[in-house]
Amino acid sequence: MAILEILNYPDPRLHTVAKPIKEVDASIRRLIDDMAQTMYAAPGIGLAATQVNQHIQLLIIDTSEEKNQLQVFINPKIIEKDGEREFEEGCLSVPGVYETVTRAAHIKVEALDKNGQTFSLEAEGLLAVCIQHEMDHLLGKVFVEYLSPLKRNRIKNKMLKLRRAM
Ligand code: NI
């Protein structure tokens, strides 16, 4: 397993639209293992393949306390959603920034698991937020894009300054 480099906002590669995965093979499972190690090391509760510069429809999530319940979503689709809920979000690609975003309160998602089997899952609370946040990454969207242009620019400048300082 390997720790992968996470792209940081405003890296333009974060705006790449991910392609569906045709076959869940050994190379995909290897990427899942590397992404899991990367996410746990960060530490984070979700990671989309886009963030490690792999532009395929794959995301992983673990919202458990013990960090032992990895959930894998391949080619995820939201098939139902309702309600609205505000949540303070963060992102491994925008370190140190936490902002409130409004999303659907309840979703039903359909995806493939790491064995290529279809499953569906109903989610609310943190898990629902996390799935929607990571699915946005696959569409090339970073959560700061929900904020006002003023706020977004402030974050962009802060990130660029941080990068120059490294
Ligand atoms: Ni994120």
Backbone and ligand atoms as CSV (ligand in chain L), in Angstrom:
chain,resi,resn,atom,element,x,y,z
A,1,MET,N,N,0.851,-1.192,0.000
A,1,MET,CA,C,0.000,0.000,0.000
A,1,MET,C,C,0.884,1.239,0.000
A,2,ALA,N,N,0.311,2.304,-0.436
A,2,ALA,CA,C,1.084,3.539,-0.559
A,2,ALA,C,C,0.216,4.743,-0.207
A,3,ILE,N,N,0.881,5.749,0.335
A,3,ILE,CA,C,0.172,7.011,0.583
A,3,ILE,C,C,0.279,7.851,-0.680
A,4,LEU,N,N,-0.863,8.280,-1.166
A,4,LEU,CA,C,-0.913,9.027,-2.426
A,4,LEU,C,C,-0.908,10.528,-2.152
A,5,GLU,N,N,-0.477,11.281,-3.144
A,5,GLU,CA,C,-0.497,12.738,-3.009
A,5,GLU,C,C,-1.928,13.247,-3.219
A,6,ILE,N,N,-2.388,14.100,-2.323
A,6,ILE,CA,C,-3.731,14.680,-2.441
A,6,ILE,C,C,-3.615,16.053,-3.104
A,7,LEU,N,N,-4.375,16.257,-4.167
A,7,LEU,CA,C,-4.372,17.556,-4.852
A,7,LEU,C,C,-5.019,18.602,-3.955
A,8,ASN,N,N,-4.435,19.783,-3.950
A,8,ASN,CA,C,-4.980,20.865,-3.145
A,8,ASN,C,C,-5.637,21.933,-4.005
A,9,TYR,N,N,-6.813,22.385,-3.554
A,9,TYR,CA,C,-7.491,23.516,-4.169
A,9,TYR,C,C,-6.551,24.714,-4.158
A,10,PRO,N,N,-6.459,25.531,-5.204
A,10,PRO,CA,C,-7.229,25.511,-6.456
A,10,PRO,C,C,-6.539,24.778,-7.614
A,11,ASP,N,N,-6.015,23.598,-7.391
A,11,ASP,CA,C,-5.417,22.823,-8.481
A,11,ASP,C,C,-6.487,22.558,-9.553
A,12,PRO,N,N,-6.236,22.958,-10.800
A,12,PRO,CA,C,-7.266,22.797,-11.851
A,12,PRO,C,C,-7.660,21.338,-12.100
A,13,ARG,N,N,-6.780,20.381,-11.728
A,13,ARG,CA,C,-7.111,18.968,-11.948
A,13,ARG,C,C,-8.286,18.508,-11.080
A,14,LEU,N,N,-8.561,19.266,-10.007
A,14,LEU,CA,C,-9.726,18.953,-9.166
A,14,LEU,C,C,-11.043,19.207,-9.900
A,15,HIS,N,N,-10.972,19.884,-11.035
A,15,HIS,CA,C,-12.202,20.181,-11.781
A,15,HIS,C,C,-12.420,19.224,-12.951
A,16,THR,N,N,-11.667,18.119,-12.956
A,16,THR,CA,C,-11.839,17.095,-13.991
A,16,THR,C,C,-13.079,16.258,-13.674
A,17,VAL,N,N,-13.878,15.978,-14.694
A,17,VAL,CA,C,-15.052,15.120,-14.504
A,17,VAL,C,C,-14.611,13.655,-14.633
A,18,ALA,N,N,-14.941,12.853,-13.616
A,18,ALA,CA,C,-14.498,11.449,-13.566
A,18,ALA,C,C,-15.314,10.564,-14.509
A,19,LYS,N,N,-14.660,9.564,-15.059
A,19,LYS,CA,C,-15.331,8.620,-15.970
A,19,LYS,C,C,-15.810,7.389,-15.189
A,20,PRO,N,N,-16.897,6.773,-15.663
A,20,PRO,CA,C,-17.358,5.538,-15.011
A,20,PRO,C,C,-16.294,4.441,-15.108
A,21,ILE,N,N,-16.294,3.548,-14.145
A,21,ILE,CA,C,-15.366,2.412,-14.137
A,21,ILE,C,C,-16.039,1.243,-14.860
A,22,LYS,N,N,-15.349,0.697,-15.853
A,22,LYS,CA,C,-15.958,-0.382,-16.664
A,22,LYS,C,C,-15.835,-1.729,-15.961
A,23,GLU,N,N,-14.689,-1.939,-15.327
A,23,GLU,CA,C,-14.496,-3.234,-14.676
A,23,GLU,C,C,-13.779,-3.037,-13.348
A,24,VAL,N,N,-14.318,-3.645,-12.297
A,24,VAL,CA,C,-13.691,-3.546,-10.983
A,24,VAL,C,C,-12.649,-4.664,-10.886
A,25,ASP,N,N,-11.429,-4.324,-11.268
A,25,ASP,CA,C,-10.381,-5.343,-11.322
A,25,ASP,C,C,-9.327,-5.114,-10.225
A,26,ALA,N,N,-8.233,-5.866,-10.324
A,26,ALA,CA,C,-7.191,-5.804,-9.287
A,26,ALA,C,C,-6.585,-4.402,-9.176
A,27,SER,N,N,-6.461,-3.699,-10.306
A,27,SER,CA,C,-5.847,-2.369,-10.239
A,27,SER,C,C,-6.770,-1.384,-9.505
A,28,ILE,N,N,-8.069,-1.564,-9.654
A,28,ILE,CA,C,-9.023,-0.718,-8.925
A,28,ILE,C,C,-8.939,-1.033,-7.430
A,29,ARG,N,N,-8.872,-2.332,-7.107
A,29,ARG,CA,C,-8.799,-2.714,-5.685
A,29,ARG,C,C,-7.491,-2.237,-5.050
A,30,ARG,N,N,-6.418,-2.201,-5.841
A,30,ARG,CA,C,-5.152,-1.671,-5.329
A,30,ARG,C,C,-5.290,-0.170,-5.043
A,31,LEU,N,N,-5.950,0.522,-5.973
A,31,LEU,CA,C,-6.170,1.956,-5.777
A,31,LEU,C,C,-7.028,2.208,-4.523
A,32,ILE,N,N,-8.049,1.357,-4.320
A,32,ILE,CA,C,-8.901,1.485,-3.126
A,32,ILE,C,C,-8.044,1.349,-1.859
A,33,ASP,N,N,-7.154,0.360,-1.832
A,33,ASP,CA,C,-6.276,0.153,-0.670
A,33,ASP,C,C,-5.385,1.378,-0.434
A,34,ASP,N,N,-4.812,1.901,-1.513
A,34,ASP,CA,C,-3.944,3.080,-1.385
A,34,ASP,C,C,-4.734,4.305,-0.936
A,35,MET,N,N,-5.939,4.456,-1.495
A,35,MET,CA,C,-6.774,5.595,-1.098
A,35,MET,C,C,-7.172,5.488,0.369
A,36,ALA,N,N,-7.472,4.265,0.819
A,36,ALA,CA,C,-7.855,4.068,2.222
A,36,ALA,C,C,-6.692,4.454,3.131
A,37,GLN,N,N,-5.498,3.988,2.776
A,37,GLN,CA,C,-4.330,4.313,3.603
A,37,GLN,C,C,-4.106,5.831,3.628
A,38,THR,N,N,-4.292,6.454,2.477
A,38,THR,CA,C,-4.110,7.909,2.354
A,38,THR,C,C,-5.134,8.660,3.205
A,39,MET,N,N,-6.392,8.209,3.135
A,39,MET,CA,C,-7.465,8.868,3.884
A,39,MET,C,C,-7.255,8.713,5.393
A,40,TYR,N,N,-6.931,7.493,5.847
A,40,TYR,CA,C,-6.752,7.276,7.282
A,40,TYR,C,C,-5.536,8.042,7.807
A,41,ALA,N,N,-4.492,8.153,6.980
A,41,ALA,CA,C,-3.273,8.845,7.419
A,41,ALA,C,C,-3.491,10.351,7.523
A,42,ALA,N,N,-4.410,10.881,6.717
A,42,ALA,CA,C,-4.547,12.353,6.605
A,42,ALA,C,C,-4.795,13.082,7.938
A,43,PRO,N,N,-5.734,12.771,8.822
A,43,PRO,CA,C,-6.801,11.795,8.664
A,43,PRO,C,C,-8.051,12.466,8.096
A,44,GLY,N,N,-8.847,11.660,7.393
A,44,GLY,CA,C,-10.095,12.173,6.840
A,44,GLY,C,C,-11.171,11.115,6.901
A,45,ILE,N,N,-12.414,11.501,6.567
A,45,ILE,CA,C,-13.532,10.548,6.613
A,45,ILE,C,C,-14.057,10.217,5.220
A,46,GLY,N,N,-13.493,10.875,4.201
A,46,GLY,CA,C,-13.911,10.570,2.834
A,46,GLY,C,C,-12.837,10.997,1.850
A,47,LEU,N,N,-12.757,10.280,0.740
A,47,LEU,CA,C,-11.777,10.632,-0.291
A,47,LEU,C,C,-12.314,10.166,-1.640
A,48,ALA,N,N,-12.261,11.068,-2.603
A,48,ALA,CA,C,-12.666,10.722,-3.968
A,48,ALA,C,C,-11.413,10.515,-4.809
A,49,ALA,N,N,-11.502,9.613,-5.791
A,49,ALA,CA,C,-10.350,9.317,-6.649
A,49,ALA,C,C,-9.810,10.592,-7.311
A,50,THR,N,N,-10.706,11.500,-7.637
A,50,THR,CA,C,-10.322,12.802,-8.222
A,50,THR,C,C,-9.228,13.483,-7.398
A,51,GLN,N,N,-9.344,13.382,-6.071
A,51,GLN,CA,C,-8.409,14.075,-5.179
A,51,GLN,C,C,-7.000,13.493,-5.218
A,52,VAL,N,N,-6.877,12.246,-5.713
A,52,VAL,CA,C,-5.548,11.656,-5.869
A,52,VAL,C,C,-5.206,11.560,-7.362
A,53,ASN,N,N,-5.859,12.446,-8.131
A,53,ASN,CA,C,-5.562,12.606,-9.563
A,53,ASN,C,C,-5.869,11.365,-10.392
A,54,GLN,N,N,-6.891,10.607,-9.957
A,54,GLN,CA,C,-7.385,9.458,-10.731
A,54,GLN,C,C,-8.816,9.799,-11.112
A,55,HIS,N,N,-9.055,10.025,-12.386
A,55,HIS,CA,C,-10.346,10.606,-12.754
A,55,HIS,C,C,-11.354,9.550,-13.179
A,56,ILE,N,N,-11.652,8.694,-12.201
A,56,ILE,CA,C,-12.623,7.616,-12.357
A,56,ILE,C,C,-13.599,7.687,-11.186
A,57,GLN,N,N,-14.816,7.113,-11.416
A,57,GLN,CA,C,-15.896,7.280,-10.430
A,57,GLN,C,C,-15.752,6.309,-9.254
A,58,LEU,N,N,-14.902,6.707,-8.342
A,58,LEU,CA,C,-14.626,5.897,-7.160
A,58,LEU,C,C,-14.480,6.816,-5.965
A,59,LEU,N,N,-15.150,6.466,-4.878
A,59,LEU,CA,C,-14.943,7.215,-3.634
A,59,LEU,C,C,-15.006,6.260,-2.453
A,60,ILE,N,N,-14.323,6.651,-1.393
A,60,ILE,CA,C,-14.337,5.845,-0.177
A,60,ILE,C,C,-14.720,6.745,1.000
A,61,ILE,N,N,-15.374,6.122,1.986
A,61,ILE,CA,C,-15.845,6.852,3.158
A,61,ILE,C,C,-15.691,5.951,4.379
A,62,ASP,N,N,-15.301,6.547,5.495
A,62,ASP,CA,C,-15.393,5.857,6.779
A,62,ASP,C,C,-15.732,6.880,7.839
A,63,THR,N,N,-16.984,6.884,8.267
A,63,THR,CA,C,-17.428,7.858,9.269
A,63,THR,C,C,-17.451,7.241,10.671
A,64,SER,N,N,-16.952,6.000,10.804
A,64,SER,CA,C,-17.004,5.336,12.113
A,64,SER,C,C,-15.960,5.923,13.071
A,65,GLU,N,N,-16.259,5.842,14.356
A,65,GLU,CA,C,-15.327,6.296,15.404
A,65,GLU,C,C,-14.014,5.514,15.326
A,66,GLU,N,N,-14.156,4.202,15.153
A,66,GLU,CA,C,-12.998,3.305,15.248
A,66,GLU,C,C,-12.201,3.231,13.955
A,67,LYS,N,N,-12.730,3.863,12.895
A,67,LYS,CA,C,-12.041,3.842,11.592
A,67,LYS,C,C,-11.825,2.424,11.085
A,68,ASN,N,N,-12.882,1.635,11.210
A,68,ASN,CA,C,-12.781,0.244,10.754
A,68,ASN,C,C,-13.973,-0.153,9.883
A,69,GLN,N,N,-14.686,0.855,9.347
A,69,GLN,CA,C,-15.840,0.536,8.495
A,69,GLN,C,C,-15.737,1.257,7.161
A,70,LEU,N,N,-14.779,0.820,6.372
A,70,LEU,CA,C,-14.560,1.444,5.072
A,70,LEU,C,C,-15.725,1.129,4.138
A,71,GLN,N,N,-16.280,2.167,3.535
A,71,GLN,CA,C,-17.341,1.983,2.540
A,71,GLN,C,C,-16.819,2.437,1.184
A,72,VAL,N,N,-17.024,1.608,0.190
A,72,VAL,CA,C,-16.523,1.894,-1.159
A,72,VAL,C,C,-17.706,2.105,-2.094
A,73,PHE,N,N,-17.662,3.160,-2.862
A,73,PHE,CA,C,-18.725,3.459,-3.832
A,73,PHE,C,C,-18.089,3.620,-5.206
A,74,ILE,N,N,-18.484,2.753,-6.118
A,74,ILE,CA,C,-17.985,2.816,-7.494
A,74,ILE,C,C,-19.165,3.154,-8.401
A,75,ASN,N,N,-18.976,4.094,-9.303
A,75,ASN,CA,C,-20.037,4.596,-10.193
A,75,ASN,C,C,-21.314,4.962,-9.420
A,76,PRO,N,N,-21.203,5.729,-8.336
A,76,PRO,CA,C,-22.384,6.003,-7.508
A,76,PRO,C,C,-23.401,6.903,-8.206
A,77,LYS,N,N,-24.669,6.614,-7.931
A,77,LYS,CA,C,-25.769,7.453,-8.434
A,77,LYS,C,C,-26.737,7.710,-7.295
A,78,ILE,N,N,-27.173,8.956,-7.164
A,78,ILE,CA,C,-28.207,9.260,-6.180
A,78,ILE,C,C,-29.553,9.019,-6.846
A,79,ILE,N,N,-30.335,8.084,-6.299
A,79,ILE,CA,C,-31.598,7.738,-6.947
A,79,ILE,C,C,-32.795,8.337,-6.209
A,80,GLU,N,N,-32.574,8.824,-4.987
A,80,GLU,CA,C,-33.634,9.521,-4.252
A,80,GLU,C,C,-32.980,10.534,-3.351
A,81,LYS,N,N,-33.624,11.678,-3.186
A,81,LYS,CA,C,-33.144,12.604,-2.160
A,81,LYS,C,C,-34.282,13.481,-1.688
A,82,ASP,N,N,-34.244,13.850,-0.428
A,82,ASP,CA,C,-35.242,14.801,0.067
A,82,ASP,C,C,-34.721,15.547,1.289
A,83,GLY,N,N,-35.416,16.616,1.600
A,83,GLY,CA,C,-35.071,17.439,2.753
A,83,GLY,C,C,-33.839,18.287,2.493
A,84,GLU,N,N,-33.554,19.132,3.445
A,84,GLU,CA,C,-32.376,19.995,3.374
A,84,GLU,C,C,-31.737,20.036,4.731
A,85,ARG,N,N,-30.414,20.147,4.727
A,85,ARG,CA,C,-29.737,20.212,6.018
A,85,ARG,C,C,-28.411,20.930,5.841
A,86,GLU,N,N,-28.107,21.766,6.812
A,86,GLU,CA,C,-26.829,22.486,6.791
A,86,GLU,C,C,-25.812,21.712,7.612
A,87,PHE,N,N,-24.584,21.729,7.138
A,87,PHE,CA,C,-23.539,20.982,7.824
A,87,PHE,C,C,-22.230,21.718,7.621
A,88,GLU,N,N,-21.400,21.761,8.620
A,88,GLU,CA,C,-20.086,22.374,8.441
A,88,GLU,C,C,-19.146,21.330,7.839
A,89,GLU,N,N,-18.658,21.638,6.642
A,89,GLU,CA,C,-17.837,20.668,5.913
A,89,GLU,C,C,-16.379,21.094,5.846
A,90,GLY,N,N,-15.540,20.098,5.722
A,90,GLY,CA,C,-14.133,20.319,5.454
A,90,GLY,C,C,-13.737,19.390,4.317
A,91,CYS,N,N,-12.501,19.510,3.849
A,91,CYS,CA,C,-12.078,18.711,2.708
A,91,CYS,C,C,-10.559,18.559,2.748
A,92,LEU,N,N,-10.070,17.344,2.501
A,92,LEU,CA,C,-8.622,17.122,2.521
A,92,LEU,C,C,-7.910,17.926,1.431
A,93,SER,N,N,-8.655,18.366,0.411
A,93,SER,CA,C,-8.058,19.187,-0.649
A,93,SER,C,C,-8.085,20.679,-0.331
A,94,VAL,N,N,-8.748,21.034,0.775
A,94,VAL,CA,C,-8.792,22.436,1.202
A,94,VAL,C,C,-8.467,22.479,2.701
A,95,PRO,N,N,-7.225,22.120,3.059
A,95,PRO,CA,C,-6.911,21.933,4.482
A,95,PRO,C,C,-7.149,23.188,5.317
A,96,GLY,N,N,-7.731,22.959,6.488
A,96,GLY,CA,C,-7.919,24.048,7.440
A,96,GLY,C,C,-9.146,24.905,7.199
A,97,VAL,N,N,-9.922,24.599,6.165
A,97,VAL,CA,C,-11.105,25.407,5.860
A,97,VAL,C,C,-12.373,24.600,6.190
A,98,TYR,N,N,-13.256,25.210,6.977
A,98,TYR,CA,C,-14.522,24.574,7.346
A,98,TYR,C,C,-15.627,25.570,7.088
A,99,GLU,N,N,-16.590,25.206,6.274
A,99,GLU,CA,C,-17.666,26.128,5.916
A,99,GLU,C,C,-18.988,25.365,5.846
A,100,THR,N,N,-20.074,26.097,6.093
A,100,THR,CA,C,-21.398,25.484,6.101
A,100,THR,C,C,-21.959,25.377,4.677
A,101,VAL,N,N,-22.438,24.187,4.356
A,101,VAL,CA,C,-23.032,23.919,3.041
A,101,VAL,C,C,-24.402,23.278,3.270
A,102,THR,N,N,-25.368,23.642,2.412
A,102,THR,CA,C,-26.697,23.024,2.481
A,102,THR,C,C,-26.796,21.909,1.443
A,103,ARG,N,N,-27.204,20.745,1.911
A,103,ARG,CA,C,-27.374,19.601,1.003
A,103,ARG,C,C,-28.652,18.859,1.357
A,104,ALA,N,N,-28.988,17.827,0.547
A,104,ALA,CA,C,-30.142,16.986,0.859
A,104,ALA,C,C,-29.912,16.297,2.203
A,105,ALA,N,N,-30.989,16.206,3.004
A,105,ALA,CA,C,-30.874,15.619,4.342
A,105,ALA,C,C,-30.842,14.095,4.273
A,106,HIS,N,N,-31.526,13.556,3.273
A,106,HIS,CA,C,-31.678,12.106,3.160
A,106,HIS,C,C,-31.468,11.713,1.701
A,107,ILE,N,N,-30.667,10.721,1.467
A,107,ILE,CA,C,-30.444,10.271,0.095
A,107,ILE,C,C,-30.504,8.744,0.014
A,108,LYS,N,N,-30.782,8.283,-1.188
A,108,LYS,CA,C,-30.632,6.856,-1.466
A,108,LYS,C,C,-29.649,6.779,-2.623
A,109,VAL,N,N,-28.598,6.003,-2.440
A,109,VAL,CA,C,-27.550,5.929,-3.443
A,109,VAL,C,C,-27.390,4.491,-3.922
A,110,GLU,N,N,-27.096,4.366,-5.205
A,110,GLU,CA,C,-26.839,3.056,-5.780
A,110,GLU,C,C,-25.414,3.070,-6.328
A,111,ALA,N,N,-24.673,2.002,-6.096
A,111,ALA,CA,C,-23.269,1.966,-6.530
A,111,ALA,C,C,-22.811,0.520,-6.633
A,112,LEU,N,N,-21.570,0.338,-7.068
A,112,LEU,CA,C,-20.925,-0.979,-7.017
A,112,LEU,C,C,-19.977,-0.987,-5.829
A,113,ASP,N,N,-19.819,-2.159,-5.222
A,113,ASP,CA,C,-18.848,-2.281,-4.131
A,113,ASP,C,C,-17.492,-2.735,-4.700
A,114,LYS,N,N,-16.536,-3.045,-3.828
A,114,LYS,CA,C,-15.194,-3.341,-4.335
A,114,LYS,C,C,-15.103,-4.692,-5.050
A,115,ASN,N,N,-16.184,-5.480,-4.958
A,115,ASN,CA,C,-16.239,-6.731,-5.714
A,115,ASN,C,C,-17.047,-6.585,-7.001
A,116,GLY,N,N,-17.478,-5.350,-7.277
A,116,GLY,CA,C,-18.239,-5.108,-8.495
A,116,GLY,C,C,-19.718,-5.441,-8.371
A,117,GLN,N,N,-20.171,-5.675,-7.128
A,117,GLN,CA,C,-21.580,-5.997,-6.879
A,117,GLN,C,C,-22.384,-4.713,-6.653
A,118,THR,N,N,-23.592,-4.662,-7.248
A,118,THR,CA,C,-24.463,-3.498,-7.052
A,118,THR,C,C,-25.069,-3.527,-5.651
A,119,PHE,N,N,-25.112,-2.370,-5.018
A,119,PHE,CA,C,-25.828,-2.269,-3.742
A,119,PHE,C,C,-26.516,-0.914,-3.687
A,120,SER,N,N,-27.513,-0.801,-2.828
A,120,SER,CA,C,-28.090,0.514,-2.603
A,120,SER,C,C,-28.120,0.761,-1.107
A,121,LEU,N,N,-28.084,2.031,-0.770
A,121,LEU,CA,C,-27.919,2.412,0.627
A,121,LEU,C,C,-28.690,3.693,0.874
A,122,GLU,N,N,-29.430,3.731,1.994
A,122,GLU,CA,C,-30.076,4.974,2.392
A,122,GLU,C,C,-29.213,5.622,3.450
A,123,ALA,N,N,-29.041,6.917,3.348
A,123,ALA,CA,C,-28.159,7.607,4.289
A,123,ALA,C,C,-28.755,8.928,4.708
A,124,GLU,N,N,-28.446,9.307,5.954
A,124,GLU,CA,C,-28.783,10.642,6.441
A,124,GLU,C,C,-27.641,11.096,7.346
A,125,GLY,N,N,-27.737,12.320,7.844
A,125,GLY,CA,C,-26.698,12.814,8.747
A,125,GLY,C,C,-25.354,12.915,8.060
A,126,LEU,N,N,-24.302,12.671,8.841
A,126,LEU,CA,C,-22.931,12.832,8.358
A,126,LEU,C,C,-22.648,11.992,7.108
A,127,LEU,N,N,-23.149,10.754,7.098
A,127,LEU,CA,C,-22.874,9.879,5.949
A,127,LEU,C,C,-23.480,10.451,4.660
A,128,ALA,N,N,-24.709,10.968,4.759
A,128,ALA,CA,C,-25.367,11.557,3.576
A,128,ALA,C,C,-24.579,12.766,3.064
A,129,VAL,N,N,-24.109,13.583,3.999
A,129,VAL,CA,C,-23.317,14.767,3.640
A,129,VAL,C,C,-22.042,14.333,2.930
A,130,CYS,N,N,-21.398,13.344,3.533
A,130,CYS,CA,C,-20.115,12.868,3.030
A,130,CYS,C,C,-20.255,12.291,1.617
A,131,ILE,N,N,-21.276,11.489,1.391
A,131,ILE,CA,C,-21.481,10.895,0.061
A,131,ILE,C,C,-21.683,12.007,-0.975
A,132,GLN,N,N,-22.511,13.000,-0.632
A,132,GLN,CA,C,-22.785,14.082,-1.584
A,132,GLN,C,C,-21.526,14.914,-1.842
A,133,HIS,N,N,-20.757,15.156,-0.797
A,133,HIS,CA,C,-19.506,15.916,-0.920
A,133,HIS,C,C,-18.525,15.189,-1.852
A,134,GLU,N,N,-18.358,13.875,-1.623
A,134,GLU,CA,C,-17.403,13.107,-2.432
A,134,GLU,C,C,-17.904,12.938,-3.862
A,135,MET,N,N,-19.222,12.787,-4.032
A,135,MET,CA,C,-19.758,12.679,-5.398
A,135,MET,C,C,-19.541,13.974,-6.177
A,136,ASP,N,N,-19.602,15.097,-5.487
A,136,ASP,CA,C,-19.272,16.378,-6.143
A,136,ASP,C,C,-17.847,16.358,-6.701
A,137,HIS,N,N,-16.905,15.805,-5.936
A,137,HIS,CA,C,-15.517,15.720,-6.418
A,137,HIS,C,C,-15.465,15.008,-7.777
A,138,LEU,N,N,-16.274,13.936,-7.905
A,138,LEU,CA,C,-16.263,13.170,-9.161
A,138,LEU,C,C,-16.798,14.000,-10.327
A,139,LEU,N,N,-17.582,15.020,-9.997
A,139,LEU,CA,C,-18.098,15.931,-11.023
A,139,LEU,C,C,-17.162,17.122,-11.222
A,140,GLY,N,N,-16.046,17.120,-10.517
A,140,GLY,CA,C,-15.088,18.215,-10.645
A,140,GLY,C,C,-15.439,19.413,-9.790
A,141,LYS,N,N,-16.248,19.172,-8.760
A,141,LYS,CA,C,-16.714,20.274,-7.925
A,141,LYS,C,C,-16.156,20.175,-6.506
A,142,VAL,N,N,-15.608,21.274,-6.017
A,142,VAL,CA,C,-15.065,21.347,-4.660
A,142,VAL,C,C,-16.069,22.136,-3.809
A,143,PHE,N,N,-16.218,21.776,-2.531
A,143,PHE,CA,C,-17.304,22.354,-1.719
A,143,PHE,C,C,-17.263,23.872,-1.600
A,144,VAL,N,N,-16.080,24.459,-1.746
A,144,VAL,CA,C,-15.999,25.922,-1.642
A,144,VAL,C,C,-16.759,26.615,-2.778
A,145,GLU,N,N,-17.091,25.851,-3.819
A,145,GLU,CA,C,-17.863,26.432,-4.924
A,145,GLU,C,C,-19.315,26.728,-4.527
A,146,TYR,N,N,-19.745,26.241,-3.366
A,146,TYR,CA,C,-21.073,26.591,-2.863
A,146,TYR,C,C,-21.065,27.933,-2.146
A,147,LEU,N,N,-19.881,28.452,-1.861
A,147,LEU,CA,C,-19.773,29.697,-1.085
A,147,LEU,C,C,-19.849,30.912,-2.013
A,148,SER,N,N,-19.966,32.098,-1.409
A,148,SER,CA,C,-20.020,33.325,-2.208
A,148,SER,C,C,-18.667,33.518,-2.895
A,149,PRO,N,N,-18.652,34.212,-4.050
A,149,PRO,CA,C,-17.387,34.454,-4.759
A,149,PRO,C,C,-16.349,35.132,-3.861
A,150,LEU,N,N,-16.810,36.027,-3.006
A,150,LEU,CA,C,-15.904,36.735,-2.106
A,150,LEU,C,C,-15.188,35.760,-1.166
A,151,LYS,N,N,-15.991,34.918,-0.535
A,151,LYS,CA,C,-15.451,33.930,0.403
A,151,LYS,C,C,-14.526,32.941,-0.310
A,152,ARG,N,N,-14.964,32.534,-1.493
A,152,ARG,CA,C,-14.200,31.562,-2.256
A,152,ARG,C,C,-12.826,32.128,-2.641
A,153,ASN,N,N,-12.814,33.392,-3.054
A,153,ASN,CA,C,-11.551,34.029,-3.439
A,153,ASN,C,C,-10.613,34.159,-2.254
A,154,ARG,N,N,-11.202,34.452,-1.097
A,154,ARG,CA,C,-10.388,34.573,0.108
A,154,ARG,C,C,-9.716,33.225,0.398
A,155,ILE,N,N,-10.480,32.146,0.250
A,155,ILE,CA,C,-9.941,30.805,0.492
A,155,ILE,C,C,-8.875,30.471,-0.549
A,156,LYS,N,N,-9.151,30.816,-1.795
A,156,LYS,CA,C,-8.209,30.543,-2.882
A,156,LYS,C,C,-6.873,31.233,-2.604
A,157,ASN,N,N,-6.927,32.508,-2.203
A,157,ASN,CA,C,-5.703,33.256,-1.919
A,157,ASN,C,C,-4.940,32.672,-0.739
A,158,LYS,N,N,-5.708,32.256,0.276
A,158,LYS,CA,C,-5.090,31.640,1.457
A,158,LYS,C,C,-4.356,30.356,1.064
A,159,MET,N,N,-4.991,29.548,0.203
A,159,MET,CA,C,-4.393,28.282,-0.236
A,159,MET,C,C,-3.124,28.535,-1.071
A,160,LEU,N,N,-3.172,29.537,-1.939
A,160,LEU,CA,C,-2.017,29.840,-2.776
A,160,LEU,C,C,-0.843,30.333,-1.929
A,161,LYS,N,N,-1.154,31.126,-0.932
A,161,LYS,CA,C,-0.125,31.628,-0.016
A,161,LYS,C,C,0.523,30.470,0.741
A,162,LEU,N,N,-0.341,29.552,1.197
A,162,LEU,CA,C,0.119,28.363,1.921
A,162,LEU,C,C,1.050,27.539,1.049
A,163,ARG,N,N,0.707,27.408,-0.223
A,163,ARG,CA,C,1.510,26.618,-1.146
A,163,ARG,C,C,2.888,27.269,-1.345
A,164,ARG,N,N,2.879,28.585,-1.479
A,164,ARG,CA,C,4.149,29.283,-1.673
A,164,ARG,C,C,5.056,29.155,-0.455
A,165,ALA,N,N,4.422,29.049,0.709
A,165,ALA,CA,C,5.189,28.979,1.954
A,165,ALA,C,C,5.829,27.598,2.146
A,166,MET,N,N,5.368,26.595,1.388
A,166,MET,CA,C,5.881,25.232,1.588
A,166,MET,C,C,7.156,24.968,0.794
L,1,NI,NI,NI,-13.484,16.907,-0.304
